[in-house]
């Protein structure tokens, strides 16, 4: 493996030559046992952050949950146990976002656990290359946030810039791509590709669309379904005339 370890004088290896994953975790300064979960630990680099880790059943990979200003021990334990049970992100060819539905925890609306690989999370990049390569990031999530067909580049952008996975109190950020053109405000997208955005941006552009001849808002949900809403003196939805634009509740329903 490339790189070196910043904890300890050298990486630890087992007699068969494999990297000693458990010892690498135990070498982290300030690490402690995670209560109520076997072969699990947690550590905090500063007061705002708590990182929770659990060994997989084979003892070769680690699941890790990060929390920022929102650590809930019970939720972190539940996510790690669920990820371990379902081997989240441990297959031979994992997707950029591996979504495992069926998760729940009292007091939260999450309905899935999502796994991301080192190339996306980079939790120990630049600090411990060997450990970084064996850590699978996991976080509680909502099924409606993912299409399952994200490219590595799209997953990286969503993970780093939109989903805020370290906030354990976060609300859903539904999968949503959009392009638009508003002839009245002059706002619009470049080219024919739909870019990722958030529901509040979609709803705002729909509000501004009335009175913009030839203007449109086109958006795509996680199922790949595309809807186009236009204005040219009257409203159209997917090419059909309507007296009024879709109300916000109708629009948001299509993002489930």
C-alpha positions in Angstrom: 0.0 0.0 0.0 1.2 3.5 -0.8 2.0 6.1 1.8 2.7 5.7 5.5 1.0 6.0 8.9 1.1 9.2 10.9 0.2 7.2 14.1 3.0 5.1 15.4 6.4 4.5 14.0 5.2 2.2 11.2 2.1 0.4 9.9 1.3 -2.8 11.7 0.9 -6.1 9.8 -0.4 -9.5 10.7 1.8 -12.7 10.4 0.1 -13.4 7.0 1.1 -10.0 5.7 -2.2 -8.3 5.9 -2.5 -4.8 7.3 -3.6 -5.0 11.0 -6.8 -3.0 10.8 -7.7 -3.3 14.5 -4.3 -2.3 15.7 -4.3 0.7 13.4 -7.5 1.9 15.0 -6.2 1.3 18.5 -3.2 3.4 17.7 -5.3 6.5 17.1 -4.5 9.0 19.9 -7.5 9.2 22.3 -9.5 6.3 20.8 -11.7 4.4 23.2 -14.1 1.5 23.1 -17.5 2.2 21.8 -20.1 1.2 24.5 -22.5 -1.6 23.6 -20.9 -2.8 20.4 -18.2 -5.4 20.0 -14.9 -4.5 18.2 -16.0 -0.8 17.9 -14.3 2.4 18.9 -14.8 6.2 18.9 -12.5 9.1 19.0 -12.7 12.9 18.8 -10.1 15.1 17.2 -11.8 18.2 18.7 -14.9 18.9 20.7 -17.2 19.4 17.7 -16.5 16.0 16.1 -17.0 12.4 17.2 -15.8 9.6 14.9 -17.3 6.1 15.5 -15.8 3.0 14.0 -16.7 -0.7 13.9 -14.8 -3.7 12.5 -16.6 -5.8 9.9 -17.3 -9.5 10.5 -14.2 -10.6 8.6 -11.9 -8.2 10.4 -10.5 -6.6 7.2 -12.5 -3.4 6.8 -13.9 -0.7 9.1 -17.3 1.1 9.0 -17.1 4.7 10.2 -19.8 7.3 11.2 -18.8 10.9 11.5 -20.8 13.4 13.6 -20.3 17.1 13.9 -22.1 19.1 16.6 -24.8 16.4 16.6 -23.4 13.1 18.1 -26.0 10.7 19.3 -24.5 7.5 20.7 -27.6 5.4 20.1 -27.9 6.5 16.5 -24.2 6.0 15.8 -24.4 2.5 17.3 -27.5 1.6 15.3 -25.9 2.8 12.0 -22.7 0.8 12.7 -24.6 -2.3 13.7 -26.9 -2.1 10.6 -23.9 -1.5 8.3 -22.1 -4.5 9.8 -25.1 -6.7 9.5 -25.7 -5.8 5.8 -22.0 -5.6 4.8 -22.7 -2.1 3.5 -20.1 -1.1 1.0 -18.1 -4.3 1.3 -18.9 -6.0 -2.0 -16.4 -6.5 -4.8 -17.7 -3.7 -7.0 -19.6 -1.2 -4.7 -21.5 1.7 -6.2 -20.3 5.2 -5.5 -23.3 5.4 -3.1 -24.4 2.0 -1.8 -27.9 2.6 -0.4 -29.2 0.0 2.1 -32.9 0.7 2.8 -34.8 -0.5 5.9 -32.9 1.4 8.5 -34.8 3.2 11.3 -34.0 4.7 14.7 -36.4 6.3 17.3 -36.7 10.0 17.0 -35.3 10.2 13.5 -36.8 10.0 10.0 -33.9 8.2 8.3 -34.9 5.2 6.3 -31.5 4.0 4.9 -27.8 3.7 5.6 -25.5 4.7 2.8 -21.9 3.5 2.3 -19.1 5.5 0.5 -15.6 4.3 -0.4 -12.3 5.9 0.4 -12.1 7.7 -2.9 -15.2 9.7 -1.9 -14.8 10.2 1.8 -11.1 10.6 2.2 -11.4 10.4 6.0 -7.7 9.6 6.7 -6.2 10.9 3.5 -2.9 12.5 4.2 -2.8 11.2 7.8 -2.9 7.4 7.6 -2.9 6.0 4.0 -3.2 2.4 5.1 -6.2 3.0 7.3 -7.9 5.3 4.8 -7.9 2.4 2.3 -9.9 0.1 4.5 -12.4 2.5 6.0 -15.9 2.5 4.5 -17.8 5.7 5.4 -21.4 5.1 6.5 -24.2 7.6 7.4 -27.9 7.6 8.1 -29.8 8.8 5.1 -33.1 9.0 3.2 -33.8 6.7 0.2 -35.1 9.7 -1.8 -31.7 11.3 -1.8 -30.2 8.8 -4.3 -30.8 7.5 -7.7 -28.4 4.6 -7.4 -26.8 5.6 -10.7 -24.5 8.4 -9.6 -21.1 8.5 -11.1 -18.1 8.7 -8.7 -17.8 12.4 -9.6 -21.4 13.1 -8.8 -21.3 11.1 -5.6 -18.2 13.0 -4.5 -19.9 16.4 -5.1 -23.1 15.4 -3.4 -21.3 13.9 -0.4 -18.9 16.9 0.0 -21.2 19.8 -0.9 -24.9 18.9 -0.6 -25.7 16.1 1.8 -23.8 17.2 5.0 -23.6 13.6 6.2 -21.9 14.5 9.5 -25.0 16.3 10.7 -27.0 13.6 12.4 -30.0 15.9 12.7 -30.2 16.8 9.0 -33.3 16.8 6.9 -33.5 15.0 3.5 -31.9 16.6 0.4 -33.8 14.8 -2.3 -32.1 13.8 -5.5 -33.0 16.6 -7.9 -31.5 17.8 -11.2 -32.8 20.9 -12.9 -32.2 23.3 -15.8 -34.3 26.4 -16.6 -34.5 29.5 -18.6 -36.4 32.7 -17.5 -36.7 35.3 -20.2 -38.0 37.9 -17.7 -35.3 37.7 -15.0 -32.5 36.6 -17.4 -31.6 33.7 -15.2 -31.0 30.3 -16.6 -28.8 27.2 -17.1 -25.9 26.8 -19.5 -26.3 24.0 -22.0 -28.7 21.2 -22.1 -27.5 19.3 -19.0 -29.5 19.3 -15.8 -27.4 20.2 -12.7 -28.0 19.1 -9.1 -30.0 21.6 -7.0 -32.3 21.7 -4.0 -36.1 21.8 -3.8 -36.1 25.4 -2.5 -34.3 26.6 -5.7 -36.7 24.6 -7.8 -39.7 26.2 -6.1 -38.3 29.7 -6.3 -37.7 29.4 -10.1 -41.2 28.1 -10.6 -42.6 31.2 -8.7 -40.6 33.4 -11.0 -41.6 31.7 -14.2 -45.0 33.3 -14.6 -44.7 36.3 -17.0 -41.6 34.9 -18.7 -42.6 34.1 -22.4 -40.9 31.0 -23.6 -39.5 30.3 -20.2 -39.4 26.9 -18.6 -38.2 24.8 -15.6 -37.2 21.2 -16.3 -36.3 18.8 -13.5 -35.5 15.2 -12.9 -36.1 13.0 -9.9 -34.3 10.0 -8.6 -36.3 7.6 -10.8 -35.1 9.4 -13.9 -38.5 10.9 -14.5 -38.4 14.3 -16.1 -41.0 17.0 -15.8 -41.0 20.3 -17.8 -43.1 23.3 -16.7 -43.4 26.2 -19.1 -44.9 29.6 -19.5 -45.9 31.3 -22.8 -48.9 33.4 -21.8 -50.3 30.3 -20.0 -49.0 27.3 -18.2 -47.9 24.0 -19.7 -46.8 20.9 -17.9 -45.1 18.3 -20.0 -46.6 20.0 -23.1 -50.2 20.0 -21.8 -52.0 23.3 -21.0 -52.9 24.0 -17.4 -54.8 26.8 -15.8 -52.3 27.1 -13.0 -48.7 26.0 -12.3 -48.3 22.9 -10.1 -48.5 23.8 -6.4 -45.4 23.2 -4.2 -46.9 20.1 -2.5 -47.5 18.5 -6.0 -43.9 19.3 -7.1 -42.3 18.0 -3.9 -44.4 14.8 -4.1 -42.6 14.0 -7.4 -39.3 14.0 -5.5 -40.1 11.0 -3.2 
